Amino acid sequence: MLAIVGVASAAVVLFAVPLALVLDRSYRDREQLRLQRDTVAATREVDLRRTSGDPVEVPASRDQLAVYDRSGRRMAGRGPARADALTRTALTSGRPQARSSSGQLLAAVPLVLNERITGAVRAARPDAEVAEDAHHAWLLLAALGAAVVAAATLAAILLARRLARPLERLAVDARRLGDGQFTVRAHRAAIPELDAVAVALDTTAQRLHDLLTRERAFSAGASHQLRTPLAALRIELEGLQLKDPESPELVAAVAQVDRLQATIDTLLAVAHDLPRTDRHTDLTTLLDDVQTRWCGPLAADSRPLRARIQTERPVTSAADGVLSEILDVLLANAHRHGAGAVTLTIRAVGSGLALDVTDDGPGFEHPDDVFTRRTPDRDGHGLGLVLARSLAEAEGGRLTITRAAPQPTLTLHLPASPQAIAPNPADALARP
């Protein structure tokens, strides 16, 4: 719209300004010709052959007339006492002259008697009438130009609406597709370029729908295939527990089966769902559960586990089950590859939250390769950190290495829930 209005305005200016100057010049030339014509008519009534003592008479006129002899001396009328340059030019050339000067139109016509120049008549007329005519013409041009710009603006608004509305509908369709409605079909606008975008969007939606359908079918099959042997294993372990209820190995084995079942359920839920903002997970409660699970394994190696909360209400919209899996991966990595105390820190970062996992180990030798998939037989951090990063991104967060070495720090960035409150250093909590 701005482009159309700008081009129309520029065209009007480039057309109207020269035309206004041409009209002003045309009106001035026309009035000068009139003055010259009237002066020629006045010369017919001027006679310089009168006898001595008989004054030269100047004809009645609305213009200021003056009669000059051949030497340039004023004989009668009103004007300069001596002939000006315009009058002298008329006397020497024998041709009428005209020009404008200082708000006046001037004309000088030679007096010819028996093919000899005997004098000249000079006429002066104010150019107010010319200025008024030019002013009216300029007003008319300005009104016409404004009408053209207004018409261009109206056309631009209509065109912009015709182009913007299909784009707005496409944006709505794209948002619905992003929300997981893969059956959505983009509206057509009868504009070839926009319809091509709509066709591409429909093709993308269909491919995503087919891909998601295949993945869900695979997830359902994998879930069934995994749950069946897990259920059988649990039955066998519970049968052994009936024979030896006090066996700590059987209790630990049943707990691990439960943990494996929960992990499978979490992964399937993440694969089937999209990030949601209506969930509220309190990280304080989550840290309590994590400490309960990991204090024992770390304490067995004389390694303490500490947690610090540096924000009033650490509430996130990520699912608690997914966060629990991520933290288990991070703590397992710190347990296996790190050393010394392990510290969990929750802090506010901008409009979100950050959860740092730090230990006193030597750190990562190749931090750029930490989140690269490795085969189990290769040295490295395995698939755990890769899976943890994927889970974090599935919940709208991200997992990064804040500090590589020494005392490495892995930071889990999470979206804050609307219930979260900005950090207040004076009220920060510290949990040993």
C-alpha positions as CSV (number, residue, x, y, z in Angstrom):
1,M,0.0,0.0,0.0
2,L,2.8,2.4,0.9
3,A,4.6,1.6,-2.3
4,I,1.5,2.3,-4.5
5,V,0.7,5.6,-2.6
6,G,4.4,6.6,-2.8
7,V,4.6,6.0,-6.5
8,A,1.3,7.8,-7.2
9,S,2.4,10.8,-5.1
10,A,5.8,11.0,-6.9
11,A,4.1,10.8,-10.3
12,V,1.7,13.6,-9.3
13,V,4.5,15.8,-8.1
14,L,6.7,15.1,-11.2
15,F,3.7,15.9,-13.4
16,A,2.1,18.8,-11.5
17,V,5.1,20.9,-10.7
18,P,6.4,21.3,-14.3
19,L,2.8,21.8,-15.5
20,A,2.3,24.6,-12.9
21,L,5.5,26.3,-14.0
22,V,4.4,26.0,-17.7
23,L,1.0,27.4,-16.9
24,D,2.5,30.3,-15.0
25,R,4.8,31.1,-18.0
26,S,1.9,30.6,-20.4
27,Y,-0.3,33.1,-18.5
28,R,2.5,35.6,-18.3
29,D,3.3,35.3,-22.0
30,R,-0.4,35.7,-22.9
31,E,-0.7,38.8,-20.8
32,Q,2.5,40.3,-22.3
33,L,1.1,39.7,-25.8
34,R,-2.1,41.5,-24.7
35,L,-0.1,44.4,-23.3
36,Q,2.0,44.6,-26.5
37,R,-1.1,44.6,-28.6
38,D,-2.7,47.3,-26.5
39,T,0.5,49.4,-26.8
40,V,0.5,49.0,-30.6
41,A,-3.0,50.3,-30.6
42,A,-2.0,53.2,-28.4
43,T,0.7,54.2,-30.8
44,R,-1.9,55.0,-33.5
45,E,-3.1,57.9,-31.3
46,V,0.3,59.4,-30.5
47,D,1.6,62.1,-32.9
48,L,5.1,63.5,-32.5
49,R,4.7,65.9,-35.5
50,R,2.8,68.5,-33.5
51,T,4.1,72.1,-33.7
52,S,6.1,73.7,-31.0
53,G,4.1,74.4,-27.9
54,D,1.5,71.8,-28.7
55,P,2.0,69.0,-26.0
56,V,2.0,65.4,-26.9
57,E,-1.2,63.7,-25.8
58,V,-1.2,60.2,-24.3
59,P,-4.3,58.2,-25.0
60,A,-6.5,57.0,-22.1
61,S,-5.6,53.5,-21.0
62,R,-5.7,51.3,-17.9
63,D,-1.9,50.9,-18.3
64,Q,0.8,53.3,-17.4
65,L,1.9,54.9,-20.7
66,A,4.9,57.1,-21.5
67,V,6.0,58.6,-24.9
68,Y,9.7,59.0,-25.7
69,D,11.4,60.7,-28.6
70,R,14.2,59.3,-30.7
71,S,16.8,60.4,-28.2
72,G,15.1,58.6,-25.3
73,R,13.7,61.7,-23.6
74,R,10.3,61.3,-22.1
75,M,7.8,63.6,-24.0
76,A,4.6,62.7,-22.1
77,G,3.0,60.2,-19.8
78,R,4.3,58.4,-16.7
79,G,7.5,56.5,-16.7
80,P,11.3,57.0,-16.3
81,A,12.6,60.4,-17.4
82,R,15.0,58.6,-19.7
83,A,14.3,55.6,-21.7
84,D,15.1,52.3,-20.0
85,A,16.9,49.4,-21.7
86,L,13.6,47.9,-23.0
87,T,12.6,51.2,-24.7
88,R,16.1,51.8,-26.1
89,T,16.0,48.3,-27.6
90,A,12.7,49.1,-29.3
91,L,14.1,52.5,-30.6
92,T,17.3,50.9,-32.0
93,S,15.7,47.7,-33.4
94,G,12.5,49.1,-34.6
95,R,10.6,46.1,-33.3
96,P,8.2,45.8,-30.3
97,Q,9.7,44.5,-27.1
98,A,8.2,43.0,-23.9
99,R,9.3,41.6,-20.6
100,S,8.4,41.3,-16.9
101,S,10.2,43.0,-14.1
102,S,9.6,43.7,-10.4
103,G,5.9,42.7,-10.4
104,Q,5.2,44.5,-13.7
105,L,4.7,43.6,-17.3
106,L,6.5,46.0,-19.6
107,A,6.1,46.6,-23.4
108,A,7.8,49.1,-25.7
109,V,6.6,49.8,-29.3
110,P,8.5,52.1,-31.7
111,L,6.7,55.0,-33.4
112,V,7.3,54.9,-37.2
113,L,6.6,57.8,-39.6
114,N,7.5,57.6,-43.2
115,E,9.5,54.5,-42.5
116,R,11.6,56.3,-39.9
117,I,11.5,55.7,-36.1
118,T,10.5,59.0,-34.5
119,G,10.0,57.7,-30.9
120,A,8.5,54.9,-28.8
121,V,5.6,54.2,-26.5
122,R,6.3,52.4,-23.2
123,A,3.5,50.7,-21.3
124,A,3.6,49.1,-17.8
125,R,0.9,46.9,-16.3
126,P,0.9,45.1,-12.9
127,D,1.1,41.3,-13.1
128,A,-1.4,40.7,-10.3
129,E,-3.9,39.4,-12.7
130,V,-1.3,36.9,-14.1
131,A,-0.5,35.8,-10.5
132,E,-4.2,35.3,-9.7
133,D,-4.7,33.2,-12.8
134,A,-1.7,31.1,-12.0
135,H,-2.8,30.7,-8.4
136,H,-6.2,29.4,-9.5
137,A,-4.5,27.0,-11.9
138,W,-2.2,25.8,-9.1
139,L,-5.2,25.2,-6.8
140,L,-6.9,23.2,-9.6
141,L,-3.8,21.1,-10.1
142,A,-3.4,20.5,-6.4
143,A,-7.0,19.4,-6.1
144,L,-6.6,17.1,-9.1
145,G,-3.4,15.7,-7.7
146,A,-5.0,15.1,-4.3
147,A,-7.9,13.3,-6.0
148,V,-5.4,11.1,-7.9
149,V,-3.5,10.3,-4.7
150,A,-6.8,9.5,-2.9
151,A,-7.9,7.2,-5.7
152,A,-4.5,5.5,-5.7
153,T,-4.7,5.1,-1.9
154,L,-8.2,3.6,-2.1
155,A,-7.0,1.2,-4.8
156,A,-3.9,0.3,-2.7
157,I,-6.1,-0.4,0.3
158,L,-8.3,-2.7,-1.7
159,L,-5.4,-4.5,-3.3
160,A,-3.6,-4.8,0.1
161,R,-6.7,-6.3,1.7
162,R,-7.1,-8.7,-1.2
163,L,-3.5,-9.8,-0.8
164,A,-3.4,-9.7,3.0
165,R,-6.5,-11.7,3.8
166,P,-5.4,-14.8,2.0
167,L,-2.0,-14.5,3.7
168,E,-3.7,-14.2,7.1
169,R,-5.8,-17.3,6.3
170,L,-2.6,-19.1,5.3
171,A,-1.0,-18.1,8.6
172,V,-4.0,-19.5,10.5
173,D,-3.8,-22.7,8.6
174,A,0.0,-22.9,9.2
175,R,-0.6,-22.4,12.9
176,R,-3.2,-25.1,13.0
177,L,-0.8,-27.4,11.2
178,G,1.9,-26.5,13.8
179,D,-0.6,-27.4,16.5
180,G,-0.9,-30.9,15.1
181,Q,-4.0,-30.6,13.0
182,F,-2.6,-32.4,10.0
183,T,-6.0,-32.7,8.3
184,V,-6.2,-29.0,7.8
185,R,-6.3,-27.8,4.2
186,A,-5.2,-24.3,3.2
187,H,-7.7,-21.9,1.6
188,R,-7.4,-20.9,-2.0
189,A,-7.2,-17.3,-3.0
190,A,-7.4,-17.3,-6.8
191,I,-3.9,-15.8,-6.8
192,P,-1.4,-18.2,-8.5
193,E,1.5,-17.5,-6.2
194,L,-0.6,-17.8,-3.0
195,D,-2.3,-20.9,-4.3
196,A,1.1,-22.4,-4.9
197,V,2.0,-21.8,-1.3
198,A,-1.3,-23.3,-0.2
199,V,-0.7,-26.4,-2.3
200,A,2.8,-26.8,-0.8
201,L,1.3,-26.4,2.7
202,D,-1.3,-29.1,1.9
203,T,1.4,-31.4,0.7
204,T,3.4,-30.9,3.8
205,A,0.4,-31.5,6.0
206,Q,-0.4,-34.8,4.2
207,R,3.3,-36.0,4.5
208,L,3.4,-35.1,8.2
209,H,0.1,-36.9,8.7
210,D,1.4,-40.0,6.9
211,L,4.7,-39.9,8.8
212,L,3.0,-39.4,12.2
213,T,0.5,-42.2,11.4
214,R,3.4,-44.6,10.7
215,E,5.3,-43.5,13.8
216,R,2.3,-44.0,16.0
217,A,1.7,-47.4,14.6
218,F,5.3,-48.3,15.2
219,S,5.1,-46.9,18.7
220,A,2.0,-48.8,19.5
221,G,3.6,-52.0,18.2
222,A,6.8,-51.4,20.1
223,S,4.9,-50.6,23.2
224,H,3.0,-53.9,23.0
225,Q,6.1,-55.9,22.2
226,L,8.0,-54.3,25.2
227,R,5.2,-54.4,27.7
228,T,4.5,-58.1,27.2
229,P,7.9,-59.4,28.2
230,L,8.1,-56.8,31.0
231,A,4.8,-58.1,32.4
232,A,6.1,-61.6,32.2
233,L,9.4,-60.6,33.9
234,R,7.5,-58.9,36.6
235,I,5.3,-61.9,37.2
236,E,8.3,-64.1,37.5
237,L,10.0,-61.8,39.9
238,E,6.9,-61.4,42.1
239,G,6.7,-65.3,42.1
240,L,10.2,-65.5,43.4
241,Q,9.4,-62.8,46.0
242,L,6.6,-65.0,47.3
243,K,9.2,-67.7,48.0
244,D,11.7,-65.3,49.5
245,P,10.1,-62.0,50.5
246,E,13.1,-60.7,52.4
247,S,15.5,-61.0,49.4
248,P,16.9,-57.4,48.7
249,E,18.0,-58.5,45.2
250,L,14.4,-59.3,44.2
251,V,13.1,-56.1,45.7
252,A,15.7,-54.1,43.7
253,A,14.9,-56.1,40.5
254,V,11.1,-55.4,40.8
255,A,11.9,-51.7,41.4
256,Q,14.1,-51.6,38.2
257,V,11.3,-53.3,36.3
258,D,8.9,-50.6,37.5
259,R,11.4,-47.9,36.5
260,L,11.8,-49.4,33.1
261,Q,8.0,-49.6,32.6
262,A,7.7,-45.9,33.6
263,T,10.5,-45.0,31.2
264,I,8.7,-46.7,28.3
265,D,5.4,-45.0,29.2
266,T,7.2,-41.6,29.3
267,L,8.9,-42.1,25.9
268,L,5.7,-43.2,24.3
269,A,3.8,-40.2,25.8
270,V,6.5,-37.8,24.4
271,A,6.3,-39.5,21.0
272,H,2.5,-39.1,20.9
273,D,2.1,-35.7,22.3
274,L,3.2,-32.1,21.7
275,P,4.6,-29.5,24.2
276,R,1.9,-28.1,26.3
277,T,1.8,-24.8,28.2
278,D,-1.1,-25.7,30.5
279,R,0.9,-28.1,32.7
280,H,2.5,-27.0,36.0
281,T,5.4,-29.0,37.3
282,D,7.0,-27.9,40.6
283,L,10.7,-28.5,40.4
284,T,11.0,-28.5,44.2
285,T,9.0,-31.7,44.4
286,L,10.9,-33.1,41.4
287,L,14.2,-32.5,43.1
288,D,13.0,-34.3,46.2
289,D,12.2,-37.4,44.2
290,V,15.5,-37.2,42.4
291,Q,17.4,-36.9,45.6
292,T,15.6,-39.9,47.0
293,R,16.7,-42.1,44.1
294,W,20.2,-40.9,43.7
295,C,21.5,-40.1,47.2
296,G,22.1,-43.8,47.9
297,P,24.1,-44.6,44.7
298,L,26.2,-41.5,45.0
299,A,26.7,-41.9,48.8
300,A,28.0,-45.4,48.2
301,D,30.9,-43.7,46.4
302,S,31.3,-41.1,49.1
303,R,29.9,-38.4,46.8
304,P,27.3,-36.0,48.2
305,L,24.2,-34.7,46.3
306,R,23.2,-31.1,46.9
307,A,20.3,-29.1,45.6
308,R,19.9,-25.3,45.5
309,I,16.8,-23.4,44.5
310,Q,17.4,-19.7,43.7
311,T,13.9,-18.6,42.7
312,E,10.7,-18.3,44.7
313,R,8.5,-20.7,42.8
314,P,10.3,-23.0,40.3
315,V,7.3,-24.0,38.2
316,T,7.6,-25.1,34.6
317,S,5.2,-26.3,31.9
318,A,7.3,-29.4,31.0
319,A,6.0,-32.8,32.0
320,D,7.4,-34.1,35.3
321,G,7.9,-37.6,33.9
322,V,10.0,-36.3,31.1
323,L,12.1,-34.1,33.4
324,S,12.6,-37.0,35.7
325,E,14.0,-39.0,32.8
326,I,16.3,-36.2,31.8
327,L,17.6,-35.7,35.3
328,D,18.3,-39.4,35.7
329,V,20.4,-39.3,32.5
330,L,22.3,-36.3,33.7
331,L,22.9,-37.7,37.2
332,A,23.9,-41.1,35.7
333,N,26.4,-39.3,33.5
334,A,27.8,-37.4,36.5
335,H,28.0,-40.6,38.5
336,R,29.8,-42.5,35.8
337,H,32.1,-39.9,34.3
338,G,32.4,-37.3,37.0
339,A,33.9,-37.0,40.5
340,G,33.2,-35.3,43.8
341,A,30.0,-33.7,44.9
342,V,27.1,-33.3,42.5
343,T,25.1,-30.1,42.7
344,L,21.6,-29.4,41.3
345,T,20.8,-25.6,40.9
346,I,17.5,-24.1,39.8
347,R,17.6,-20.5,38.8
348,A,15.6,-18.0,36.8
349,V,16.9,-17.0,33.3
350,G,14.9,-14.3,31.6
351,S,11.4,-15.5,31.2
352,G,12.3,-19.2,31.8
353,L,14.1,-21.5,34.2
354,A,17.5,-23.1,34.1
355,L,18.5,-26.3,36.0
356,D,22.3,-26.8,36.3
357,V,23.9,-30.2,37.0
358,T,27.5,-29.7,38.2
359,D,30.2,-32.1,39.5
360,D,33.9,-31.8,40.4
361,G,35.1,-34.1,37.6
362,P,37.6,-33.3,34.9
363,G,34.9,-32.4,32.4
364,F,34.4,-33.1,28.7
365,E,37.4,-33.6,26.4
366,H,35.4,-33.0,23.3
367,P,32.3,-31.0,24.2
368,D,31.3,-30.6,20.6
369,D,30.8,-34.4,20.3
370,V,28.9,-34.9,23.6
371,F,25.5,-34.8,21.9
372,T,26.6,-36.9,18.9
373,R,25.2,-40.4,18.7
374,R,27.7,-43.2,19.5
375,T,27.7,-46.9,19.2
376,P,27.7,-48.6,22.6
377,D,31.1,-50.1,22.1
378,R,32.8,-46.7,21.5
379,D,34.2,-44.7,24.3
380,G,32.0,-41.7,25.2
381,H,28.8,-40.7,26.9
382,G,26.7,-43.1,24.9
383,L,23.1,-42.4,23.8
384,G,21.9,-41.0,27.2
385,L,22.8,-37.3,26.6
386,V,21.5,-37.5,23.0
387,L,18.2,-38.8,24.3
388,A,18.1,-36.3,27.1
389,R,18.5,-33.4,24.6
390,S,15.7,-34.8,22.4
391,L,13.4,-35.1,25.4
392,A,14.2,-31.5,26.4
393,E,13.4,-30.2,22.9
394,A,10.2,-32.2,22.9
395,E,9.1,-30.2,26.0
396,G,10.0,-26.9,24.5
397,G,13.4,-26.6,26.3
398,R,17.0,-27.3,25.4
399,L,20.0,-29.0,27.0
400,T,23.4,-27.3,26.7
401,I,26.9,-27.5,28.1
402,T,27.4,-24.3,30.2
403,R,30.9,-25.3,31.3
404,A,33.0,-28.0,29.6
405,A,35.9,-28.3,32.1
406,P,36.9,-28.5,34.8
407,Q,33.8,-28.9,37.0
408,P,31.5,-29.5,34.0
409,T,28.0,-28.0,34.1
410,L,25.1,-29.2,32.0
411,T,22.2,-26.8,31.9
412,L,18.6,-27.7,31.2
413,H,16.7,-24.7,30.0
414,L,12.9,-24.9,30.6
415,P,9.9,-22.8,29.8
416,A,8.5,-21.2,32.9
417,S,4.8,-21.8,33.8
418,P,2.6,-18.8,34.2
419,Q,2.6,-19.7,37.9
420,A,6.4,-19.1,38.1
421,I,7.5,-16.0,39.9
422,A,10.6,-13.9,38.9
423,P,13.6,-14.6,41.1
424,N,14.2,-12.5,44.1
425,P,17.7,-12.7,45.5
426,A,16.7,-11.5,48.9
427,D,14.2,-14.4,49.2
428,A,16.3,-17.0,47.5
429,L,16.2,-20.5,49.1
430,A,19.2,-22.6,49.7
431,R,18.8,-26.3,50.3
432,P,21.9,-28.2,51.6
